[in-house]
């Protein structure tokens, strides 16, 4: 009886640790993508200010950060076949970036279609209108920014896997090592 209780406690602690780890990863992803989407919002603000247009989609940007972080968190659990892991790291980066970007693109299109479903008398009509409306350039701008964010995230993930957890951050928080001095030889 006591063994069952201690087993449940161990499993409960294990689940608690998993939840804490997932929350920590989700928060770090949210911060990372907040910086990228903040940069995107700044670009849009600067462009729209030139045309005296006020920007009002800050709440949508916050939701986009959360959705993007959750999409990446979910897709990180996707395991590729053994053939991918035997290839160069850039193959994993390219595949993951493409996979994550596909997920983001689908979510963005669904979000645009959901927003316009009343205006276009239905979800499907609204989805089709995204491709024929000038708003498609807005989608492409977001996709370009997200592509860079995801690409850099995946590159940093490969670097972190190769040098160890915490060492990448430590590398940027410590001073650069002194460069060796080269003595001139007398000729």
Order of alpha helices (4+ residues) and beta strands (2+ residues): alpha-alpha-alpha-alpha-alpha-alpha-alpha
